[in-house]
Amino acid sequence: QVQLVESGGGLVQTGGSLRLSCAASGSIVSINSMGWYRQAPGKQRELVARITNTGITNYVDSVMGRFTISRDNVKNAVYLQMNSLKPEDTAVYYCNIFPAIRSFWGQGTQVTVSS
């Protein structure tokens, strides 16, 4: 029943910025902790950032200071503002609750950072 749709990805040069959006089909953003995940070719999917239902945020060390996760309970959406992008940020980005539920994975949105 739960559907999560990611958008906002694209091609950007090193040092550029992108804002990713995640639209939820149900009122889950205000109930659960939410996370942004990414998977690069040949690598395991990793948690990039998470936000609790009380607004507490956490980030993986590699994106600390560059990425900001936020949520809008009225719009039932989660966002990821990405600044100072690096080629190693290139991946497909997904949103999900935290901890992730396997059946909730959507198609993701591709982020490509050129050097």
Buried (B, 14 or more C-beta within 10 A) or exposed (E): EEEBBBEBBEEBEEEBEBBBBBBBEEEBBEEBBBBBBBBBEEEEBEBBBBBEBEEEEBBBEEBEEBBBBBBEEEEBBBBBBBBEBBEEBBBBBBBBBBEBEEEBBBEBBEBBBEE
